[in-house]
Amino acid sequence: MIATHVPAGDSAELPRAVLLALACAAAAGTLNGVLVSVLRLNAIVATIGMNALIYGGVFAVSGGVPRTTTPLLAAIAGGETLGIGNALWFALATLILVALVLKKTVLGRRFEAIGASPPAARAIGLGVRRYQITAYVSAQGLYTVAGLLIAGITKEPTAFQGDPLLLPSVAVVVLGGTSLLGGRGFPVSTVIAAFFLTQLSQFALAIGVPYSAQTIIQAFALGLGIAVYSLRLPKGVKKLVKPSNMEEPR
């Protein structure tokens, strides 16, 4: 909404609008990170509350009325390079960047260690709060890129443009092998899951499956994934298996 309302159709004002959108995202990410890491609020509750605040900001900017995007943003997000949509190039570049940082750098391994066990990370001297806040700010930056692409592709984005993506965005993370309880993340698997879920939705639409049924399927997949990663065997269930070629101790 910032990228369309601030320029008001003037492509020359687009860079300023993008910087403003990134600044707002950084502020929201910082506040969200403080709520979770400093005030120890539940991450999902804090995120939903922040979503409500952002809704208020969106309506303050737009008044609830969509506006046509600038020709420059439409050309960047909706155009093609080498016969491939620019949005796909942006997605691939983002995937490569996130995967390299997360899997090939010390910084990424620290993020995963803190996600797996904040107390253990704190015990070895990592600044848990700083990393958690940075994670939320970085995530908001990625959301901003996605929002800018949506604004360019849809031409007239509404205040509710991202609502249909809320549940699928969480479902693909779980389907991609990442636990919502923290730990290691798998960017490549998440993108593959997103592609699969998108194609599944398109197939469902083609055969006439109603949108409500698709939402139920996504919710079921999300619930199943959370159940699998939350499953813990009770104590005493483990069974000791002794190899047949081992002798009894004397």
Residue pairs with C-beta under 8 A, 6 or more apart in sequence:
1 58
1 61
1 62
1 151
1 157
1 159
2 17
2 20
2 21
2 24
2 61
3 14
3 17
3 18
3 21
3 69
3 70
3 73
3 147
3 148
3 151
3 152
4 17
4 66
4 67
4 68
4 69
4 70
4 73
4 151
4 156
4 157
5 61
5 62
5 67
6 13
6 16
6 17
6 20
6 61
7 13
7 14
7 16
7 17
7 70
8 67
9 67
9 68
9 70
9 71
10 70
11 70
11 71
11 72
11 73
13 70
14 70
14 72
14 73
18 148
21 144
21 147
21 148
22 141
22 144
24 57
25 137
25 140
25 141
25 143
25 144
26 137
26 140
26 141
28 50
28 53
28 54
28 140
29 133
29 136
29 137
29 138
29 139
29 140
29 141
30 133
30 136
30 137
31 50
32 46
32 47
32 50
32 136
32 140
33 129
33 132
33 133
33 134
33 135
33 136
33 137
34 133
35 41
35 46
35 49
35 50
36 42
36 43
36 46
36 132
36 136
37 128
37 129
37 132
37 133
38 129
55 159
58 159
59 159
62 159
64 159
66 156
66 157
66 158
66 159
67 156
68 155
68 156
69 151
69 152
69 154
69 155
69 156
69 157
73 148
73 151
73 152
74 152
74 153
74 155
75 152
76 86
76 152
77 86
77 87
77 90
77 148
77 149
77 150
77 151
77 152
77 153
78 85
78 86
78 87
78 152
78 153
78 155
79 85
79 86
80 86
81 89
87 149
87 153
90 145
90 149
91 191
94 142
94 145
95 187
95 188
95 191
98 142
98 187
99 187
99 188
101 107
101 108
102 108
102 111
102 112
102 185
102 187
103 187
110 121
110 126
110 131
111 131
111 135
112 183
112 184
112 185
113 120
113 121
113 126
114 121
114 126
114 128
114 131
114 132
115 135
115 182
115 183
115 184
115 185
116 182
116 183
116 184
117 182
118 128
118 132
121 128
121 131
122 128
147 157
147 161
147 162
150 157
150 161
150 162
151 157
151 161
154 161
167 215
167 218
167 219
167 222
168 194
168 197
168 201
168 218
170 180
170 222
171 193
171 197
171 218
171 219
171 221
171 222
171 225
172 190
172 193
172 194
172 197
173 180
173 190
173 193
174 180
174 221
174 222
174 225
174 226
174 229
175 190
175 193
175 196
175 197
175 221
175 225
176 186
176 189
176 190
176 191
176 192
176 193
176 194
177 186
177 189
177 190
178 184
178 185
178 186
178 189
178 190
179 229
180 225
180 226
180 229
181 229
181 230
197 218
200 217
201 214
204 213
204 214
204 217
205 214
